[in-house]
Amino acid sequence: MNGTLKKVKCDSSKTKNMIQMLLSVIVMGMCVSILVMTQFGPDPCSAMNYGMARILGLSFGVYQILFNLVLLVFVLLIDRSLFGPGTFGNMFLVGISADFTTWLVGKIFGTTEISTFTMRMAVMIPTLIIFVFAAAVYMNSELGTAPYDALPYLIHKRLCAKTGKKIRFRTVRMIFDGLITLFAFCIKGEVGLITVLMIVSLGPAIDAVDKLLHPQKYVVKPEQ
């Protein structure tokens, strides 16, 4: 009886995580598209991919998939534990939902440009908050991460093992995103104020949501 209950609870947890992951990556893609429309820039990875897509003459969604497929091979060779349904969810749905949102907005309003600064700010602030939260929920769904997001995890893991010190993941993530943003700027990607803000907000947000979703990991056990 207990075994059956545990199995049901486990299946329910997996289903919940899967739904969280799918909704999160779709929302992330929608937010990326809207943030580009505000002209304040999306997250560092998207800013770089928009620039590379423009250089290669591809849509953002298509380049996003190709870029992640290349990184996926690299990640699988190093650590397959980061691979899962969330890997494919992010690889395919973020770019596709971003392209679809851009197309839909253009179809409905006849343009994807937000004209006034006040309107851009009014759209940007809630979109940024939603994106950061969605990204954090996706990364804490425990169903695997996108190849891009796996890289700072791998770097963090190696640094901790090599130095023997507990280095905060947020620090590694911020440095990693900062370097990607610099590269995006050099190739004239969609770098803006939001891109810079996400360098300092994504890492802490991921940590905060992880504590919210998995509080048991942060319980300090009393010394024996």
C-alpha positions in Angstrom: 0.0 0.0 0.0 2.8 2.4 1.0 4.6 1.6 -2.2 1.6 2.4 -4.3 1.1 5.7 -2.5 4.7 6.6 -3.1 4.5 5.8 -6.8 1.3 7.9 -7.2 2.9 10.8 -5.4 6.1 10.4 -7.5 4.1 10.3 -10.8 2.0 13.4 -9.6 5.2 15.3 -8.8 6.7 14.4 -12.3 3.5 15.5 -14.0 3.5 18.8 -12.0 7.1 19.5 -12.9 6.5 18.7 -16.6 3.6 21.1 -16.7 5.7 23.8 -14.9 8.5 23.3 -17.4 6.4 23.5 -20.5 4.4 26.5 -19.4 7.7 28.2 -18.3 9.5 27.8 -21.6 6.5 29.0 -23.6 6.1 32.1 -21.4 9.9 32.7 -21.7 9.6 32.7 -25.4 6.7 35.1 -25.4 8.5 37.4 -23.0 11.7 37.4 -25.2 9.7 38.6 -28.2 7.9 41.3 -26.2 11.2 42.5 -24.6 12.7 42.9 -28.1 9.7 44.9 -29.1 10.3 47.3 -26.2 13.8 47.9 -27.6 15.3 47.4 -24.1 16.7 44.0 -25.1 16.0 40.4 -23.9 18.1 38.0 -21.8 21.9 37.7 -22.7 21.5 34.4 -24.6 18.6 35.7 -26.7 20.4 38.9 -27.4 23.3 37.0 -28.8 21.1 34.6 -30.8 19.1 37.5 -32.3 22.4 39.0 -33.5 23.7 35.7 -34.9 20.3 34.9 -36.6 20.4 38.3 -38.3 24.0 37.7 -39.5 23.1 34.3 -40.9 19.7 35.4 -42.3 17.7 33.0 -40.2 14.7 33.5 -37.9 15.4 33.6 -34.2 13.5 30.4 -33.6 15.5 28.4 -36.2 18.9 29.7 -35.1 17.9 29.1 -31.5 17.4 25.4 -32.2 20.6 25.0 -34.3 22.6 26.8 -31.6 21.3 24.6 -28.9 21.8 21.4 -30.9 25.5 22.2 -31.2 25.8 22.9 -27.5 23.9 19.8 -26.7 26.6 17.5 -28.1 29.2 19.3 -26.0 27.1 19.0 -22.8 26.2 15.4 -23.3 29.9 14.5 -23.7 30.7 16.1 -20.3 27.6 15.5 -18.0 24.5 13.7 -19.1 22.8 14.3 -15.8 21.7 17.8 -17.0 19.9 16.2 -19.9 16.1 15.7 -19.8 12.7 16.7 -21.2 13.4 20.3 -20.1 16.4 20.3 -22.4 14.2 19.8 -25.5 11.4 22.0 -24.1 13.7 25.0 -23.9 15.6 24.2 -27.2 12.4 24.1 -29.3 9.6 26.0 -27.5 11.4 29.2 -26.5 12.4 30.1 -30.1 9.1 28.9 -31.6 6.9 30.7 -29.1 9.0 33.9 -29.6 8.7 33.8 -33.4 4.9 33.0 -33.1 4.4 36.0 -30.6 6.2 38.3 -33.0 4.1 37.1 -35.9 0.9 37.3 -33.9 1.5 40.9 -32.6 2.4 42.0 -36.1 -0.7 40.4 -37.5 -3.0 42.0 -34.9 -1.5 45.5 -34.6 0.2 45.8 -38.0 3.6 46.5 -36.3 5.9 45.0 -33.7 7.3 48.4 -32.6 6.1 50.1 -29.5 6.1 53.8 -30.3 6.2 55.8 -27.1 8.8 55.5 -24.3 6.0 55.5 -21.6 4.3 52.5 -23.3 7.7 50.7 -23.7 8.4 51.1 -20.0 4.9 50.0 -19.0 5.2 46.8 -21.1 8.8 46.1 -20.2 8.6 46.1 -16.4 5.9 43.3 -15.9 7.4 41.4 -18.9 10.8 41.4 -17.2 9.4 40.2 -13.9 7.4 37.4 -15.6 10.4 36.3 -17.7 12.8 36.1 -14.7 10.3 34.1 -12.6 9.5 31.8 -15.6 13.2 31.2 -16.2 13.8 30.4 -12.6 10.8 28.0 -12.4 12.0 26.2 -15.6 15.5 25.8 -14.3 14.3 24.4 -11.0 11.8 21.9 -12.6 14.5 19.2 -12.3 13.7 17.9 -15.8 17.0 18.9 -17.4 18.2 22.3 -18.6 18.9 23.8 -22.0 22.5 23.4 -23.2 23.2 27.2 -22.7 21.9 27.0 -19.1 23.9 23.8 -18.5 27.2 25.5 -19.3 27.3 27.7 -16.1 26.2 24.7 -14.1 29.1 22.7 -15.5 31.6 25.5 -14.9 30.3 26.0 -11.3 30.6 22.3 -10.6 34.2 22.1 -11.9 35.2 25.3 -10.0 33.8 23.9 -6.7 35.5 20.6 -7.3 38.8 22.1 -8.3 39.0 24.8 -5.5 37.3 22.8 -2.8 35.3 25.8 -2.0 31.5 26.4 -2.0 31.2 29.0 -4.8 27.8 30.5 -5.2 26.1 29.5 -8.5 24.7 33.0 -8.9 28.3 34.4 -9.1 29.3 32.0 -11.9 26.0 32.7 -13.7 26.4 36.4 -13.6 30.0 36.3 -15.0 28.9 33.9 -17.7 25.9 36.0 -18.8 28.2 39.1 -18.7 30.6 37.6 -21.1 27.8 36.5 -23.4 26.3 40.0 -23.3 29.7 41.5 -24.3 29.8 39.1 -27.3 26.2 40.0 -28.2 27.1 43.7 -28.1 30.1 43.1 -30.4 28.0 41.4 -33.1 25.3 44.0 -32.7 22.7 41.7 -31.1 19.6 42.9 -29.3 21.5 44.2 -26.3 19.7 46.8 -24.1 19.0 47.9 -20.5 17.1 44.6 -19.8 20.0 42.5 -21.0 22.3 44.2 -18.5 19.7 43.9 -15.7 19.3 40.2 -16.3 23.0 39.6 -15.8 22.5 40.5 -12.1 18.9 39.2 -11.7 18.8 35.7 -13.2 21.3 34.1 -10.9 19.7 35.4 -7.6 16.2 34.7 -9.0 17.1 31.1 -9.7 18.5 30.7 -6.2 15.4 32.3 -4.7 12.9 30.2 -6.6 14.9 27.0 -5.8 14.5 27.9 -2.1 10.8 28.5 -2.7 10.2 25.2 -4.6 12.6 23.0 -2.6 12.8 24.4 1.0 14.0 21.1 2.3 17.3 21.5 0.6 18.1 24.6 2.7 17.1 23.2 6.2 20.1 23.4 8.5 20.5 20.0 10.2 21.4 20.2 13.9 24.8 19.0 14.8 25.0 15.6 16.5 
